[in-house]
Amino acid sequence: MTDSRVTVREVARAAGVSVATVSRVINHNGRFSAQTEARVREAIERLHYQPNQLARGLRQQRADAVGVIVPNISNEFFSRMIVTLQAGLFAAGLSIVIYNTNHDPDMERQCHASLAAQRVSGIVSANSLEDVRAAVRRDVPTLYIDREVPEGGLGPNVSSVMSDNVASGRLAARELARSGCARPMVLTATAGFPVTEVRTRSFAQELARLSVPLDKKRVIHPPATDFPSGHDAVAAALDAGLDFDGVFAQTDRLAMGALEALRERGVRVPEDVAVVGHDDILLARFGRPPLTTIAQDPERIGSLAAQIMLQMIAGELEQGRHELVPVRLVRRESTMRGQNVA
């Protein structure tokens, strides 16, 4: 008698293969050896596994591709995440279609509409301004990266993977306070993005707990998250006579621009102003001085995104997954004042 409780994960374990391989064998999609197919089919028969025919039917009506929407593909964080995500999906016989929105809400809506028209097998939406599910069928597996799941919560076709952005703000605040900063400034990421609001709020709350005030005048919203925006924001603050002795820049590229503006004006880092970035991109270690930053793990995020997307496409999840990926402080010279070197 068929046991409906048997899952594809149990079949994979019994056959000694990955869940993705089982899905490829069941759907006759992708590459696998005759020996592997024999092991999988033997496990299916022995365990009386019954594939989800509805999920298979929906799957077969869609393109063998997953749509990936990012706000800025030139950002090293997103490019590294996509490389890992693509590898995981390619191993299961799925390609990816990448859309870059340039932080533009109108462009983002067009991307959503295009993916809906292509009938992709799933959508990965990173740092989105709007809910992609307003544009696509509710049965399309959707995974959000660094965005709270919209109203309605997690479900079989909705999951999320996020960096611990609350910890990001806390770590930056503690590092600047540890460096002796009494008048910190924050250069936010793109205004309106949920990740920006979470980091900024957490940063302010931790500073308050440490009895370090954050004046609203020292919360700066650059127009973009790149080097020129960081440079110009700090240069303008100096020109306006804004008094600050620390900077939390919510991307490393903003931080690198800030370092250059400070250097041009003869402001010493970290002696006069300590600087903390975010992301730990490759260039951070080559700053002048090398940049203290909050390191994310884009490879881990991409790997989890691929794994969860494959589970949703295969109909394996009764409830969507929410994964929080840890961040960590990488201390370098830009905050190493005398008492902070140890």
C-alpha positions in Angstrom: 0.0 0.0 0.0 1.4 3.4 -0.9 2.7 5.4 2.1 2.0 9.1 1.4 4.3 10.0 4.2 7.4 9.0 2.3 9.2 12.1 1.0 11.7 12.6 -1.8 14.3 13.3 0.8 13.9 9.8 2.2 14.2 8.4 -1.3 17.4 10.4 -1.8 18.8 9.1 1.5 18.0 5.5 0.6 19.5 5.8 -2.9 22.6 7.6 -1.6 22.0 10.6 -3.9 20.9 14.3 -3.6 17.3 15.4 -3.6 18.1 17.2 -6.9 19.2 13.9 -8.5 16.0 12.2 -7.4 14.0 15.1 -9.0 16.0 14.8 -12.2 15.3 11.0 -12.4 11.6 11.4 -11.7 11.2 14.2 -14.2 13.6 12.8 -16.8 15.4 16.1 -16.7 19.1 16.7 -16.6 22.1 14.4 -16.4 22.4 11.2 -14.4 24.0 7.8 -15.0 22.1 4.6 -15.7 23.5 3.2 -12.4 22.2 6.3 -10.5 18.8 6.0 -12.1 18.6 2.3 -11.2 19.4 3.1 -7.5 16.8 5.9 -7.4 14.1 3.8 -9.0 14.8 0.8 -6.7 14.5 3.2 -3.7 11.2 4.6 -5.0 9.8 1.1 -5.5 11.1 -0.2 -2.1 9.7 2.8 -0.2 6.5 2.9 -2.2 7.1 6.6 -2.9 4.4 8.4 -4.9 5.5 11.6 -6.6 3.3 14.6 -6.3 1.6 14.4 -9.7 0.0 17.9 -9.3 3.4 19.5 -8.6 4.9 17.6 -11.6 2.0 18.7 -13.9 2.5 22.3 -12.9 6.3 22.0 -13.3 6.0 20.5 -16.8 4.0 23.5 -18.0 6.7 25.9 -17.0 10.1 26.9 -18.4 13.1 25.0 -17.0 14.4 28.3 -15.7 14.3 30.3 -12.4 14.1 34.1 -12.6 16.5 36.0 -10.4 15.9 39.7 -9.7 18.7 41.8 -8.1 18.9 45.6 -7.6 22.6 45.9 -8.7 24.4 43.0 -10.3 27.7 45.0 -10.3 27.6 44.8 -6.5 30.0 42.0 -5.5 27.6 40.6 -2.9 24.9 39.9 -5.6 27.4 38.6 -8.2 28.9 36.1 -5.6 25.4 35.0 -4.5 24.3 34.5 -8.1 27.3 32.3 -8.9 26.5 29.9 -6.1 22.8 30.0 -6.7 23.3 29.2 -10.4 25.6 26.2 -9.6 23.0 24.7 -7.4 20.2 25.1 -9.9 22.3 24.0 -12.9 23.0 20.7 -11.1 19.3 20.1 -11.1 18.9 20.9 -14.8 17.5 24.4 -14.3 18.9 27.5 -15.9 18.5 31.1 -14.6 17.3 34.3 -16.1 18.8 37.4 -14.4 17.2 40.8 -14.2 18.9 43.9 -12.9 16.6 46.7 -11.6 19.1 49.5 -10.8 17.0 50.1 -7.7 14.2 51.5 -9.9 10.7 50.5 -8.8 9.3 50.8 -12.4 12.1 48.6 -13.8 11.3 46.1 -11.0 7.7 46.0 -12.0 8.6 45.4 -15.6 10.9 42.5 -14.5 8.1 40.9 -12.5 5.7 41.2 -15.5 8.3 39.7 -17.9 9.0 36.7 -15.6 5.2 36.1 -15.2 4.9 36.0 -19.0 7.8 33.5 -19.3 6.2 31.1 -16.9 9.4 30.4 -15.1 9.6 27.5 -12.6 10.4 29.9 -9.7 11.5 33.4 -8.8 14.3 34.5 -6.5 13.8 38.2 -5.6 16.7 40.0 -3.8 16.1 43.2 -1.8 12.9 43.9 -3.7 10.9 47.1 -3.2 7.6 45.4 -4.0 6.0 42.0 -3.6 6.8 40.0 -6.8 3.7 37.8 -6.0 1.4 40.6 -7.1 2.5 39.9 -10.7 2.8 36.1 -10.8 0.5 33.1 -10.1 0.4 32.1 -6.4 1.6 28.6 -7.2 4.9 29.9 -8.6 7.6 29.1 -6.0 9.0 32.5 -4.8 12.0 33.0 -2.6 12.9 36.4 -1.1 16.5 37.4 -0.2 16.9 40.1 2.4 13.2 41.0 2.5 10.6 40.1 5.1 8.0 37.7 3.7 4.9 39.8 2.7 1.5 39.6 4.4 0.2 36.1 4.3 3.4 34.6 5.6 5.3 31.5 4.6 3.6 28.8 2.6 4.6 25.8 0.5 5.6 28.2 -2.3 7.0 31.1 -0.3 10.3 31.1 1.6 13.1 33.6 2.5 16.8 33.7 3.2 18.2 36.8 5.0 21.5 38.0 6.4 21.1 38.9 10.1 20.7 42.6 9.4 19.7 43.3 13.0 23.1 41.9 14.1 24.8 44.1 11.4 23.5 47.3 13.0 24.4 46.1 16.4 28.0 45.1 15.5 28.6 48.4 13.7 27.4 50.4 16.7 29.4 48.4 19.2 32.6 48.8 17.1 32.3 52.5 16.7 31.5 52.8 20.5 34.5 50.6 21.2 36.6 53.0 19.2 35.5 55.9 21.4 33.1 57.5 18.9 30.7 59.9 20.6 29.2 61.5 17.4 28.6 58.7 14.9 27.2 59.2 11.4 25.4 56.6 9.2 25.4 56.4 5.4 22.4 54.3 4.7 21.9 51.9 1.8 19.2 52.6 -0.8 16.3 54.5 0.8 13.1 52.6 1.1 14.7 49.1 0.9 13.6 47.0 3.9 17.3 46.0 4.6 18.2 49.7 5.0 15.6 50.3 7.5 16.4 47.2 9.6 20.2 48.0 9.7 19.6 51.7 10.5 17.1 51.0 13.2 19.3 48.3 14.9 22.3 50.7 14.7 20.4 53.5 16.4 18.9 51.2 19.1 22.3 49.7 20.0 23.9 53.1 20.2 21.1 54.2 22.5 21.7 51.2 24.7 25.4 52.2 24.8 24.4 55.8 25.7 25.8 57.2 22.5 23.4 59.6 20.8 22.6 59.4 17.0 21.5 62.8 15.9 19.0 62.7 12.9 21.3 65.2 11.1 23.9 62.4 11.1 21.6 59.9 9.3 22.6 60.5 5.6 20.7 58.9 2.6 23.1 58.9 -0.4 21.3 58.6 -3.8 23.2 55.3 -4.5 25.4 52.8 -2.7 28.5 53.3 -4.8 31.9 54.9 -4.3 31.0 58.4 -5.7 27.9 58.6 -3.5 29.9 57.8 -0.3 32.6 60.3 -1.3 30.1 63.1 -2.1 28.0 62.5 1.0 31.0 62.8 3.4 32.5 65.7 1.4 29.2 67.5 1.7 28.9 66.7 5.4 32.4 68.2 6.0 31.6 71.3 3.9 28.4 71.8 6.0 30.4 71.7 9.2 28.7 68.5 10.4 30.6 67.3 13.5 31.1 63.5 13.5 33.9 61.2 14.6 32.6 57.8 13.3 30.9 56.5 10.1 28.8 53.4 9.6 28.5 53.0 5.8 26.0 50.3 4.9 28.0 49.1 1.9 31.7 48.9 1.5 31.6 50.9 -1.6 30.0 53.8 0.3 32.7 53.3 3.0 35.5 53.4 0.4 34.2 56.6 -1.0 34.0 58.0 2.5 37.6 57.1 3.2 38.7 58.9 0.1 36.8 62.1 1.0 38.3 62.1 4.5 41.8 61.6 3.1 41.4 64.4 0.7 40.4 66.8 3.5 43.2 65.7 5.8 41.0 63.9 8.2 42.8 61.0 9.8 41.3 57.5 9.9 40.9 56.2 12.5 42.4 58.9 14.8 39.9 61.6 13.9 37.1 59.5 12.3 36.6 55.7 12.6 34.9 54.0 9.7 32.9 50.7 9.5 31.6 49.3 6.2 29.3 46.5 5.3 29.6 43.4 3.0 33.4 42.6 3.2 34.0 42.9 -0.6 37.5 42.1 -1.9 38.5 45.8 -2.1 37.8 46.4 1.6 41.1 44.9 2.7 42.9 47.2 0.3 41.4 50.5 1.5 43.5 53.4 2.7 43.5 52.3 5.5 42.1 48.8 5.3 38.4 48.8 6.1 36.7 47.4 9.1 33.4 45.9 7.9 30.5 43.6 8.6 31.0 40.5 6.5 28.0 38.8 4.9 28.1 35.3 3.4 26.7 35.5 -0.1 27.9 32.0 -1.0 25.9 30.5 1.9 22.8 32.6 0.9 23.1 31.5 -2.7 23.5 27.8 -1.7 20.4 28.0 0.6 18.4 29.8 -2.0 19.1 27.0 -4.6 18.3 24.2 -2.1 15.0 25.8 -0.9 13.9 26.7 -4.5 14.4 23.1 -5.6 12.4 21.8 -2.6 9.6 24.2 -3.5 9.6 23.2 -7.2 9.5 19.5 -6.2 6.6 20.1 -3.9 8.5 18.9 -0.9 7.6 21.7 1.6 4.4 21.8 3.5 5.5 25.1 5.0 8.0 27.6 3.6 11.5 28.0 5.1 13.0 31.1 6.7 16.7 31.0 7.0 18.8 33.7 8.8 22.4 33.7 7.8 24.9 35.0 10.4 27.1 38.0 9.9 30.4 38.9 11.6 32.7 41.8 12.3 36.0 41.9 10.4 38.2 44.4 12.2 40.8 46.2 10.3 42.8 49.5 10.6 39.9 51.9 10.0 38.7 51.5 13.6 41.9 50.5 15.3 42.4 53.4 17.7 44.8 52.8 20.5 42.5 51.0 23.0 40.8 49.1 20.1 43.8 47.3 18.7 43.5 44.2 20.9 
